[in-house]
């Protein structure tokens, strides 16, 4: 019985741990070149227009 419980817990923990990093890696990977361009210091001056809107 104890073995069954440990197996179940180990599987749940493994799935939970893999789901977190995967979600964190997906966003940065997709917007790898998007946020940097929008948050660029050079565009920051023009970015003021976005804040004004």
ROSE-4610 file (N, C-alpha, C; in Angstrom, 1 decimal, always signed):
// ROSE-4610
residu = [X/X/X/X/X/X/X/X/X/X/X/X/X/X/X/X/X/X/X/X/X/X/X/X/X/X/X/X/X/X/X/X/X/X/X/X/X/X/X/X/X/X/X/X/X/X/X/X/X/X/X/X/X/X/X/X/X/X/X/X/X/X/X/X/X/X/X/X/X/X/X/X/X/X/X/X/X/X/X/X/X/X/X/X/X/X/X/X/X/X/X/X/X/X/X/X/X/X/X/X/X/X/X/X/X/X/X/X/X/X/X/X/X/X/X/X/X/X/X/X/X/X/X/X/X/X/X/X/X/X/X/X/X/X/X/X/X/X/X/X/X/X/X/X/X/X/X/X/X/X/X/X/X/X/X/X/X/X/X]
num = [1/1/1/2/2/2/3/3/3/4/4/4/5/5/5/6/6/6/7/7/7/8/8/8/9/9/9/10/10/10/11/11/11/12/12/12/13/13/13/14/14/14/15/15/15/16/16/16/17/17/17/18/18/18/19/19/19/20/20/20/21/21/21/22/22/22/23/23/23/24/24/24/25/25/25/26/26/26/27/27/27/28/28/28/29/29/29/30/30/30/31/31/31/32/32/32/33/33/33/34/34/34/35/35/35/36/36/36/37/37/37/38/38/38/39/39/39/40/40/40/41/41/41/42/42/42/43/43/43/44/44/44/45/45/45/46/46/46/47/47/47/48/48/48/49/49/49/50/50/50/51/51/51/52/52/52/53/53/53]
x = [+0.8/+0.0/+0.9/+1.9/+2.8/+3.4/+3.8/+4.5/+3.5/+2.3/+1.3/+1.1/+1.1/+0.9/+2.1/+3.3/+4.5/+4.6/+4.2/+4.2/+3.3/+2.1/+1.1/+1.6/+2.2/+2.7/+3.8/+4.7/+5.9/+5.4/+4.4/+3.9/+3.2/+2.4/+1.7/+2.8/+3.8/+4.8/+5.5/+5.8/+6.6/+5.8/+4.5/+3.7/+3.5/+3.4/+3.1/+4.4/+5.5/+6.8/+7.1/+6.6/+6.9/+5.9/+4.8/+3.7/+4.1/+4.8/+5.1/+6.2/+7.4/+8.4/+8.0/+7.2/+6.7/+6.0/+5.1/+4.3/+5.2/+6.2/+7.1/+8.0/+8.3/+9.3/+8.5/+7.3/+6.5/+6.4/+5.9/+5.7/+7.0/+8.1/+9.3/+9.8/+9.6/+10.1/+9.3/+8.1/+7.2/+7.4/+7.5/+7.7/+9.2/+10.1/+11.5/+11.9/+11.5/+11.9/+10.8/+9.7/+8.6/+8.8/+8.8/+8.9/+10.2/+11.3/+12.6/+12.4/+11.7/+11.6/+10.6/+9.6/+8.6/+9.1/+10.0/+10.5/+11.8/+12.2/+13.6/+13.6/+14.8/+14.9/+14.7/+15.1/+15.0/+13.5/+12.7/+11.3/+10.6/+11.3/+10.6/+10.1/+10.8/+10.4/+9.1/+9.0/+7.8/+6.7/+7.2/+6.3/+5.4/+5.9/+5.1/+3.8/+3.7/+2.5/+1.5/+1.9/+1.1/+0.5/+1.3/+0.9/-0.1/+0.1/-0.8/-2.2/-2.2/-3.5/-4.2]
y = [-1.2/+0.0/+1.3/+1.2/+2.4/+2.7/+1.6/+1.7/+2.4/+2.0/+2.5/+4.0/+4.4/+5.9/+6.7/+6.1/+6.8/+7.0/+5.9/+6.0/+7.1/+7.1/+8.1/+9.5/+9.7/+11.1/+11.5/+10.5/+10.8/+11.2/+10.6/+10.9/+12.2/+12.5/+13.8/+15.0/+14.8/+15.8/+16.0/+15.0/+15.1/+15.8/+15.5/+16.2/+17.7/+17.9/+19.3/+20.2/+19.6/+20.3/+20.6/+19.7/+19.8/+20.8/+21.0/+21.9/+23.3/+23.6/+24.9/+25.5/+24.8/+25.3/+25.3/+24.4/+24.4/+25.7/+26.1/+27.3/+28.6/+28.5/+29.7/+29.8/+28.6/+28.6/+29.0/+28.7/+28.9/+30.4/+31.2/+32.6/+33.4/+33.2/+33.9/+33.5/+32.2/+31.7/+32.3/+32.4/+32.9/+34.5/+35.2/+36.6/+37.0/+36.1/+36.4/+37.7/+38.0/+39.3/+40.3/+40.1/+41.1/+42.0/+41.5/+42.4/+43.3/+42.7/+43.5/+44.7/+44.6/+45.7/+46.7/+46.3/+47.2/+47.9/+47.2/+47.8/+48.5/+48.5/+49.1/+50.6/+51.0/+52.4/+53.4/+53.0/+53.9/+54.2/+53.1/+53.2/+53.8/+53.9/+54.4/+55.8/+56.6/+58.0/+57.9/+57.1/+57.0/+56.3/+55.4/+54.6/+55.6/+56.8/+57.8/+58.0/+57.9/+58.1/+57.1/+55.8/+54.7/+55.0/+55.5/+55.8/+56.9/+57.9/+59.0/+58.6/+57.6/+57.2/+56.5]
z = [+0.0/+0.0/+0.0/+0.8/+0.9/-0.4/-1.1/-2.4/-3.4/-3.3/-4.3/-4.1/-2.8/-2.5/-3.0/-2.7/-3.1/-4.7/-5.3/-6.8/-7.3/-6.7/-7.2/-6.9/-5.7/-5.4/-6.3/-6.6/-7.4/-8.8/-9.3/-10.6/-10.7/-9.6/-9.6/-9.5/-8.6/-8.4/-9.7/-10.4/-11.7/-12.7/-12.8/-13.8/-13.4/-12.2/-11.7/-12.0/-11.7/-11.9/-13.4/-14.2/-15.7/-16.3/-15.7/-16.2/-15.9/-14.8/-14.5/-15.4/-15.5/-16.4/-17.8/-18.3/-19.7/-19.9/-19.0/-19.2/-19.2/-18.4/-18.3/-19.5/-20.1/-21.2/-22.5/-22.6/-23.8/-24.1/-23.1/-23.4/-23.8/-23.0/-23.4/-24.8/-25.1/-26.3/-27.5/-27.4/-28.4/-28.6/-27.5/-27.5/-27.3/-27.7/-27.5/-28.1/-29.3/-29.9/-29.9/-29.2/-29.2/-28.0/-26.8/-25.6/-25.6/-26.0/-26.0/-26.9/-28.1/-29.0/-28.4/-27.7/-27.2/-25.9/-25.2/-23.9/-24.2/-25.5/-25.8/-25.3/-24.8/-24.3/-25.4/-26.6/-27.7/-28.0/-28.0/-28.3/-27.0/-25.9/-24.7/-24.9/-25.7/-25.9/-26.7/-27.7/-28.5/-27.7/-26.8/-25.9/-25.1/-24.9/-24.1/-24.7/-26.0/-26.8/-26.4/-26.2/-25.8/-24.4/-23.6/-22.2/-22.2/-23.1/-23.1/-23.6/-24.5/-25.1/-24.0]
